[in-house]
């Protein structure tokens, strides 16, 4: 049985800053989700403790059931790098392409995510915390 898991940010990167002006990292929560109608949804976390946490709906992403070459879970919104050719791509859900399948999009090329050799994929960030990684894409 595959693991159903979502993540969302309780606090976005840069929402708070240190005294020197550097942005404070966001807080990610993992678990089940109750999607809200407005800006916030609820993540029902079970580990490390049970709790319900409000998260920004626009940061919600589902675990795709696969890990990268380091064993890190891959979620929608992650920025992945192919270590063989150096190309980066964002993991997205594209309903219009093939009955609600997950795809990566990079340099105007869309490919089915499960055709990827995950031993060559590395999660290098995500679109919420590391938008600078997409410059030039």
N, CA and C atoms as an extended XYZ file, in Angstrom:
411
Properties=species:S:1:pos:R:3:atomname:S:1:resname:S:1:resid:I:1 pbc="F F F"
N         0.846       -1.177        0.000 N   UNK     1
C         0.000        0.000        0.000 CA  UNK     1
C         0.892        1.241        0.000 C   UNK     1
N         0.604        2.191       -0.877 N   UNK     2
C         1.449        3.377       -0.947 CA  UNK     2
C         1.097        4.372        0.154 C   UNK     2
N         2.081        5.115        0.549 N   UNK     3
C         1.921        6.105        1.611 CA  UNK     3
C         1.279        7.367        1.036 C   UNK     3
N         0.198        7.808        1.660 N   UNK     4
C        -0.460        9.059        1.286 CA  UNK     4
C         0.010       10.115        2.283 C   UNK     4
N         0.717       11.114        1.788 N   UNK     5
C         1.312       12.115        2.657 CA  UNK     5
C         1.325       13.457        1.941 C   UNK     5
N         1.034       14.497        2.673 N   UNK     6
C         1.074       15.859        2.149 CA  UNK     6
C         2.024       16.681        2.996 C   UNK     6
N         2.444       17.808        2.438 N   UNK     7
C         3.210       18.770        3.217 CA  UNK     7
C         2.664       20.155        2.899 C   UNK     7
N         2.859       21.050        3.862 N   UNK     8
C         2.461       22.442        3.688 CA  UNK     8
C         3.247       23.307        4.649 C   UNK     8
N         3.353       24.588        4.319 N   UNK     9
C         4.112       25.497        5.183 CA  UNK     9
C         3.198       26.215        6.164 C   UNK     9
N         3.600       26.125        7.427 N   UNK    10
C         2.912       26.848        8.484 CA  UNK    10
C         3.391       28.300        8.516 C   UNK    10
N         4.657       28.478        8.195 N   UNK    11
C         5.237       29.818        8.065 CA  UNK    11
C         6.101       29.812        6.818 C   UNK    11
N         5.900       30.783        5.942 N   UNK    12
C         6.669       30.854        4.705 CA  UNK    12
C         8.048       31.444        4.960 C   UNK    12
N         9.003       31.033        4.131 N   UNK    13
C        10.355       31.579        4.227 CA  UNK    13
C        10.292       33.089        4.020 C   UNK    13
N        10.923       33.830        4.911 N   UNK    14
C        10.958       35.278        4.813 CA  UNK    14
C         9.783       35.980        5.469 C   UNK    14
N         8.806       35.211        5.957 N   UNK    15
C         7.670       35.814        6.644 CA  UNK    15
C         8.142       36.495        7.934 C   UNK    15
N         9.167       35.919        8.506 N   UNK    16
C         9.851       36.525        9.645 CA  UNK    16
C        11.302       36.724        9.244 C   UNK    16
N        11.916       37.761        9.794 N   UNK    17
C        13.331       38.023        9.502 CA  UNK    17
C        14.096       38.179       10.805 C   UNK    17
N        15.391       37.906       10.715 N   UNK    18
C        16.267       38.110       11.878 CA  UNK    18
C        16.579       39.596       11.999 C   UNK    18
N        17.221       40.000       13.085 N   UNK    19
C        17.553       41.414       13.297 CA  UNK    19
C        18.413       41.979       12.182 C   UNK    19
N        19.250       41.118       11.569 N   UNK    20
C        20.107       41.597       10.475 CA  UNK    20
C        19.392       41.611        9.124 C   UNK    20
N        18.105       41.219        9.099 N   UNK    21
C        17.313       41.254        7.878 CA  UNK    21
C        17.298       39.971        7.075 C   UNK    21
N        18.060       38.950        7.497 N   UNK    22
C        18.044       37.690        6.756 CA  UNK    22
C        16.734       36.940        7.028 C   UNK    22
N        16.163       36.343        5.984 N   UNK    23
C        14.886       35.650        6.156 CA  UNK    23
C        15.018       34.378        6.993 C   UNK    23
N        14.006       34.138        7.819 N   UNK    24
C        13.934       32.918        8.619 CA  UNK    24
C        13.273       31.845        7.747 C   UNK    24
N        13.806       30.622        7.795 N   UNK    25
C        13.253       29.523        7.005 CA  UNK    25
C        11.792       29.262        7.360 C   UNK    25
N        11.085       28.698        6.408 N   UNK    26
C         9.702       28.321        6.625 CA  UNK    26
C         9.613       27.084        7.509 C   UNK    26
N         8.421       26.818        7.999 N   UNK    27
C         8.175       25.637        8.828 CA  UNK    27
C         7.279       24.695        8.037 C   UNK    27
N         7.786       23.504        7.718 N   UNK    28
C         7.035       22.507        6.971 CA  UNK    28
C         6.378       21.526        7.924 C   UNK    28
N         5.116       21.193        7.632 N   UNK    29
C         4.347       20.220        8.407 CA  UNK    29
C         3.954       19.096        7.448 C   UNK    29
N         3.999       17.852        7.918 N   UNK    30
C         3.711       16.682        7.088 CA  UNK    30
C         2.580       15.871        7.698 C   UNK    30
N         1.664       15.378        6.867 N   UNK    31
C         0.571       14.534        7.344 CA  UNK    31
C        -0.581       14.504        6.357 C   UNK    31
N        -1.759       14.193        6.862 N   UNK    32
C        -2.976       14.227        6.050 CA  UNK    32
C        -3.451       15.663        5.941 C   UNK    32
N        -4.351       15.932        5.005 N   UNK    33
C        -4.765       17.311        4.783 CA  UNK    33
C        -6.280       17.439        4.675 C   UNK    33
N        -6.780       18.539        5.220 N   UNK    34
C        -8.138       18.999        4.974 CA  UNK    34
C        -7.978       20.330        4.270 C   UNK    34
N        -8.296       20.337        2.974 N   UNK    35
C        -8.063       21.540        2.184 CA  UNK    35
C        -9.128       22.582        2.492 C   UNK    35
N        -8.658       23.803        2.742 N   UNK    36
C        -9.554       24.907        3.038 CA  UNK    36
C       -10.019       25.614        1.780 C   UNK    36
N       -11.035       26.456        1.927 N   UNK    37
C       -11.576       27.201        0.789 CA  UNK    37
C       -10.778       28.469        0.524 C   UNK    37
N       -10.066       28.951        1.506 N   UNK    38
C        -9.393       30.230        1.367 CA  UNK    38
C        -7.882       30.039        1.405 C   UNK    38
N        -7.201       30.882        2.118 N   UNK    39
C        -5.737       30.866        2.138 CA  UNK    39
C        -5.129       29.743        2.967 C   UNK    39
N        -5.890       29.171        3.892 N   UNK    40
C        -5.324       28.173        4.798 CA  UNK    40
C        -6.050       26.831        4.708 C   UNK    40
N        -5.278       25.777        4.920 N   UNK    41
C        -5.791       24.417        5.035 CA  UNK    41
C        -5.255       23.852        6.347 C   UNK    41
N        -5.625       22.626        6.669 N   UNK    42
C        -5.175       21.992        7.918 CA  UNK    42
C        -4.389       20.725        7.584 C   UNK    42
N        -3.194       20.606        8.155 N   UNK    43
C        -2.419       19.360        8.078 CA  UNK    43
C        -2.631       18.624        9.399 C   UNK    43
N        -3.009       17.362        9.291 N   UNK    44
C        -3.195       16.502       10.458 CA  UNK    44
C        -1.930       15.669       10.606 C   UNK    44
N        -1.063       16.107       11.487 N   UNK    45
C         0.239       15.458       11.670 CA  UNK    45
C         0.132       14.335       12.693 C   UNK    45
N         0.857       13.238       12.449 N   UNK    46
C         0.870       12.136       13.420 CA  UNK    46
C         2.248       11.914       14.024 C   UNK    46
N         3.290       12.379       13.356 N   UNK    47
C         4.649       12.241       13.889 CA  UNK    47
C         5.379       13.561       13.749 C   UNK    47
N         6.182       13.993       14.645 N   UNK    48
C         6.594       13.328       15.877 CA  UNK    48
C         5.534       13.379       16.978 C   UNK    48
N         4.512       14.198       16.770 N   UNK    49
C         3.407       14.242       17.734 CA  UNK    49
C         2.114       14.465       16.965 C   UNK    49
N         1.003       14.116       17.572 N   UNK    50
C        -0.295       14.289       16.935 CA  UNK    50
C        -0.738       15.734       17.103 C   UNK    50
N        -1.198       16.321       15.999 N   UNK    51
C        -1.673       17.694       16.071 CA  UNK    51
C        -2.281       18.148       14.756 C   UNK    51
N        -3.019       19.238       14.817 N   UNK    52
C        -3.585       19.866       13.629 CA  UNK    52
C        -2.942       21.236       13.491 C   UNK    52
N        -2.467       21.538       12.276 N   UNK    53
C        -1.743       22.786       12.065 CA  UNK    53
C        -2.276       23.515       10.839 C   UNK    53
N        -2.533       24.811       10.970 N   UNK    54
C        -2.926       25.579        9.777 CA  UNK    54
C        -1.707       25.792        8.889 C   UNK    54
N        -1.886       25.585        7.580 N   UNK    55
C        -0.817       25.793        6.613 CA  UNK    55
C        -1.372       26.616        5.453 C   UNK    55
N        -0.482       27.249        4.717 N   UNK    56
C        -0.894       28.003        3.539 CA  UNK    56
C        -1.295       27.015        2.433 C   UNK    56
N        -2.500       27.172        1.926 N   UNK    57
C        -3.011       26.269        0.888 CA  UNK    57
C        -2.126       26.264       -0.351 C   UNK    57
N        -1.556       27.415       -0.706 N   UNK    58
C        -0.739       27.461       -1.932 CA  UNK    58
C         0.601       26.737       -1.788 C   UNK    58
N         0.936       26.265       -0.584 N   UNK    59
C         2.185       25.506       -0.396 CA  UNK    59
C         1.939       24.005       -0.298 C   UNK    59
N         0.688       23.567       -0.367 N   UNK    60
C         0.382       22.140       -0.253 CA  UNK    60
C         0.976       21.361       -1.421 C   UNK    60
N         1.548       20.200       -1.123 N   UNK    61
C         2.070       19.306       -2.148 CA  UNK    61
C         1.968       17.881       -1.665 C   UNK    61
N         1.651       16.971       -2.585 N   UNK    62
C         1.515       15.565       -2.228 CA  UNK    62
C         2.805       14.807       -2.506 C   UNK    62
N         3.116       13.883       -1.633 N   UNK    63
C         4.239       12.960       -1.810 CA  UNK    63
C         3.932       12.074       -3.005 C   UNK    63
N         4.881       11.910       -3.923 N   UNK    64
C         4.625       11.148       -5.142 CA  UNK    64
C         4.878        9.661       -4.966 C   UNK    64
N         5.314        9.251       -3.787 N   UNK    65
C         5.544        7.837       -3.535 CA  UNK    65
C         6.934        7.368       -3.952 C   UNK    65
N         7.811        8.295       -4.310 N   UNK    66
C         9.163        7.957       -4.737 CA  UNK    66
C        10.163        8.806       -3.964 C   UNK    66
N        11.408        8.328       -3.906 N   UNK    67
C        12.488        9.074       -3.260 CA  UNK    67
C        13.590        9.340       -4.272 C   UNK    67
N        14.413       10.342       -3.951 N   UNK    68
C        15.538       10.653       -4.837 CA  UNK    68
C        16.707        9.723       -4.527 C   UNK    68
N        17.850        9.983       -5.124 N   UNK    69
C        19.020        9.105       -4.967 CA  UNK    69
C        19.556        9.056       -3.545 C   UNK    69
N        19.177       10.034       -2.709 N   UNK    70
C        19.611       10.063       -1.313 CA  UNK    70
C        18.539        9.533       -0.358 C   UNK    70
N        17.414        9.070       -0.903 N   UNK    71
C        16.330        8.567       -0.069 CA  UNK    71
C        15.385        9.644        0.417 C   UNK    71
N        15.496       10.866       -0.095 N   UNK    72
C        14.617       11.969        0.304 CA  UNK    72
C        13.298       11.873       -0.459 C   UNK    72
N        12.191       11.997        0.262 N   UNK    73
C        10.875       11.947       -0.363 CA  UNK    73
C        10.708       13.095       -1.365 C   UNK    73
N        10.037       12.797       -2.475 N   UNK    74
C         9.790       13.796       -3.506 CA  UNK    74
C         8.321       14.210       -3.442 C   UNK    74
N         8.102       15.529       -3.355 N   UNK    75
C         6.760       16.100       -3.282 CA  UNK    75
C         6.499       16.999       -4.484 C   UNK    75
N         5.222       17.225       -4.777 N   UNK    76
C         4.868       18.238       -5.756 CA  UNK    76
C         5.490       19.555       -5.295 C   UNK    76
N         6.014       20.313       -6.232 N   UNK    77
C         6.652       21.584       -5.899 CA  UNK    77
C         8.144       21.478       -5.644 C   UNK    77
N         8.660       20.258       -5.580 N   UNK    78
C        10.109       20.088       -5.410 CA  UNK    78
C        10.828       20.433       -6.714 C   UNK    78
N        12.031       20.943       -6.568 N   UNK    79
C        12.902       21.190       -7.705 CA  UNK    79
C        13.924       20.068       -7.695 C   UNK    79
N        13.939       19.294       -8.776 N   UNK    80
C        14.823       18.138       -8.869 CA  UNK    80
C        15.871       18.377       -9.940 C   UNK    80
N        17.033       17.792       -9.720 N   UNK    81
C        18.132       17.895      -10.674 CA  UNK    81
C        18.505       16.493      -11.134 C   UNK    81
N        18.669       16.337      -12.445 N   UNK    82
C        19.166       15.089      -12.996 CA  UNK    82
C        20.687       15.156      -12.898 C   UNK    82
N        21.274       14.302      -12.077 N   UNK    83
C        22.721       14.371      -11.844 CA  UNK    83
C        23.522       13.884      -13.044 C   UNK    83
N        22.864       13.257      -13.989 N   UNK    84
C        23.557       12.779      -15.180 CA  UNK    84
C        23.758       13.899      -16.213 C   UNK    84
N        22.691       14.720      -16.427 N   UNK    85
C        22.802       15.773      -17.441 CA  UNK    85
C        22.743       17.197      -16.875 C   UNK    85
N        22.522       17.334      -15.556 N   UNK    86
C        22.533       18.642      -14.914 CA  UNK    86
C        21.266       19.457      -15.076 C   UNK    86
N        20.248       18.927      -15.748 N   UNK    87
C        19.004       19.671      -15.955 CA  UNK    87
C        18.151       19.638      -14.703 C   UNK    87
N        17.392       20.724      -14.484 N   UNK    88
C        16.481       20.798      -13.344 CA  UNK    88
C        15.046       20.815      -13.841 C   UNK    88
N        14.142       20.386      -12.971 N   UNK    89
C        12.719       20.361      -13.304 CA  UNK    89
C        11.918       20.506      -12.028 C   UNK    89
N        10.681       20.998      -12.178 N   UNK    90
C         9.754       21.136      -11.058 CA  UNK    90
C         8.733       20.008      -11.152 C   UNK    90
N         8.477       19.349      -10.031 N   UNK    91
C         7.474       18.283       -9.986 CA  UNK    91
C         6.102       18.945       -9.895 C   UNK    91
N         5.230       18.627      -10.861 N   UNK    92
C         3.897       19.241      -10.923 CA  UNK    92
C         2.843       18.208      -11.266 C   UNK    92
N         1.616       18.578      -11.002 N   UNK    93
C         0.458       17.769      -11.344 CA  UNK    93
C        -0.148       18.390      -12.587 C   UNK    93
N        -0.200       17.663      -13.681 N   UNK    94
C        -0.752       18.184      -14.930 CA  UNK    94
C        -1.984       17.386      -15.310 C   UNK    94
N        -3.160       17.891      -14.967 N   UNK    95
C        -4.406       17.191      -15.279 CA  UNK    95
C        -4.637       17.091      -16.784 C   UNK    95
N        -4.252       18.124      -17.513 N   UNK    96
C        -4.588       18.175      -18.936 CA  UNK    96
C        -3.791       17.208      -19.803 C   UNK    96
N        -2.734       16.594      -19.305 N   UNK    97
C        -1.903       15.771      -20.171 CA  UNK    97
C        -2.280       14.306      -20.182 C   UNK    97
N        -2.588       13.728      -19.072 N   UNK    98
C        -2.890       12.295      -19.108 CA  UNK    98
C        -3.544       11.855      -17.805 C   UNK    98
N        -4.799       11.997      -17.739 N   UNK    99
C        -5.599       11.520      -16.615 CA  UNK    99
C        -4.935       11.723      -15.252 C   UNK    99
N        -4.651       12.956      -14.943 N   UNK   100
C        -4.160       13.330      -13.610 CA  UNK   100
C        -2.858       12.648      -13.209 C   UNK   100
N        -1.833       12.717      -14.036 N   UNK   101
C        -0.558       12.104      -13.719 CA  UNK   101
C         0.458       13.168      -13.326 C   UNK   101
N         1.476       12.756      -12.591 N   UNK   102
C         2.545       13.671      -12.213 CA  UNK   102
C         3.584       13.752      -13.323 C   UNK   102
N         3.974       14.979      -13.608 N   UNK   103
C         4.964       15.229      -14.639 CA  UNK   103
C         6.027       16.167      -14.092 C   UNK   103
N         7.168       16.195      -14.744 N   UNK   104
C         8.172       17.222      -14.513 CA  UNK   104
C         8.214       18.090      -15.749 C   UNK   104
N         8.424       19.369      -15.561 N   UNK   105
C         8.536       20.275      -16.691 CA  UNK   105
C         9.879       20.972      -16.595 C   UNK   105
N        10.624       20.928      -17.675 N   UNK   106
C        11.930       21.561      -17.732 CA  UNK   106
C        12.205       21.984      -19.159 C   UNK   106
N        12.600       23.226      -19.342 N   UNK   107
C        12.993       23.732      -20.650 CA  UNK   107
C        11.995       23.361      -21.740 C   UNK   107
N        10.729       23.663      -21.509 N   UNK   108
C         9.644       23.422      -22.458 CA  UNK   108
C         9.457       21.951      -22.814 C   UNK   108
N         9.977       21.066      -22.019 N   UNK   109
C         9.826       19.629      -22.258 CA  UNK   109
C         9.071       19.036      -21.074 C   UNK   109
N         8.001       18.339      -21.356 N   UNK   110
C         7.229       17.709      -20.293 CA  UNK   110
C         7.376       16.204      -20.438 C   UNK   110
N         7.686       15.520      -19.344 N   UNK   111
C         7.820       14.074      -19.414 CA  UNK   111
C         7.168       13.428      -18.195 C   UNK   111
N         6.683       12.227      -18.400 N   UNK   112
C         6.014       11.481      -17.341 CA  UNK   112
C         7.020       11.154      -16.266 C   UNK   112
N         6.707       11.510      -15.043 N   UNK   113
C         7.664       11.397      -13.950 CA  UNK   113
C         8.128        9.966      -13.704 C   UNK   113
N         7.272        8.998      -13.921 N   UNK   114
C         7.646        7.632      -13.581 CA  UNK   114
C         8.525        6.971      -14.645 C   UNK   114
N         8.844        7.689      -15.734 N   UNK   115
C         9.832        7.210      -16.696 CA  UNK   115
C        11.248        7.567      -16.245 C   UNK   115
N        11.364        8.283      -15.172 N   UNK   116
C        12.645        8.797      -14.694 CA  UNK   116
C        13.397        7.721      -13.915 C   UNK   116
N        14.716        7.689      -14.064 N   UNK   117
C        15.569        6.828      -13.259 CA  UNK   117
C        15.866        7.591      -11.959 C   UNK   117
N        15.210        7.230      -10.881 N   UNK   118
C        15.301        7.984       -9.629 CA  UNK   118
C        16.676        7.896       -8.971 C   UNK   118
N        17.523        6.986       -9.430 N   UNK   119
C        18.901        6.919       -8.934 CA  UNK   119
C        19.737        8.081       -9.471 C   UNK   119
N        19.199        8.807      -10.450 N   UNK   120
C        19.896        9.957      -11.037 CA  UNK   120
C        19.246       11.278      -10.647 C   UNK   120
N        18.183       11.226       -9.848 N   UNK   121
C        17.442       12.428       -9.462 CA  UNK   121
C        17.801       12.835       -8.046 C   UNK   121
N        17.990       14.138       -7.859 N   UNK   122
C        18.306       14.696       -6.545 CA  UNK   122
C        17.391       15.892       -6.294 C   UNK   122
N        16.707       15.892       -5.140 N   UNK   123
C        15.897       17.051       -4.752 CA  UNK   123
C        16.861       18.129       -4.280 C   UNK   123
N        16.836       19.294       -4.950 N   UNK   124
C        17.767       20.369       -4.590 CA  UNK   124
C        17.058       21.538       -3.908 C   UNK   124
N        15.747       21.475       -3.807 N   UNK   125
C        14.985       22.538       -3.155 CA  UNK   125
C        13.526       22.427       -3.539 C   UNK   125
N        12.798       23.529       -3.327 N   UNK   126
C        11.397       23.561       -3.727 CA  UNK   126
C        11.030       24.978       -4.160 C   UNK   126
N         9.895       25.107       -4.820 N   UNK   127
C         9.507       26.387       -5.407 CA  UNK   127
C         9.175       27.445       -4.365 C   UNK   127
N         8.927       27.047       -3.142 N   UNK   128
C         8.551       27.997       -2.088 CA  UNK   128
C         9.770       28.562       -1.360 C   UNK   128
N        10.738       27.710       -1.068 N   UNK   129
C        11.922       28.140       -0.323 CA  UNK   129
C        13.090       28.540       -1.224 C   UNK   129
N        13.121       28.027       -2.439 N   UNK   130
C        14.287       28.220       -3.304 CA  UNK   130
C        13.914       28.636       -4.730 C   UNK   130
N        13.097       29.666       -4.909 N   UNK   131
C        12.707       30.067       -6.262 CA  UNK   131
C        13.898       30.494       -7.116 C   UNK   131
N        14.986       30.905       -6.481 N   UNK   132
C        16.175       31.319       -7.212 CA  UNK   132
C        16.781       30.180       -8.037 C   UNK   132
N        16.476       28.936       -7.672 N   UNK   133
C        16.999       27.793       -8.421 CA  UNK   133
C        16.360       27.667       -9.806 C   UNK   133
N        15.268       28.388      -10.015 N   UNK   134
C        14.564       28.310      -11.298 CA  UNK   134
C        14.967       29.422      -12.258 C   UNK   134
N        15.850       30.293      -11.853 N   UNK   135
C        16.293       31.371      -12.738 CA  UNK   135
C        16.880       30.768      -14.004 C   UNK   135
N        16.408       31.248      -15.134 N   UNK   136
C        16.905       30.766      -16.412 CA  UNK   136
C        16.175       29.539      -16.928 C   UNK   136
N        15.250       28.982      -16.122 N   UNK   137
C        14.484       27.811      -16.603 CA  UNK   137
C        13.316       28.263      -17.435 C   UNK   137
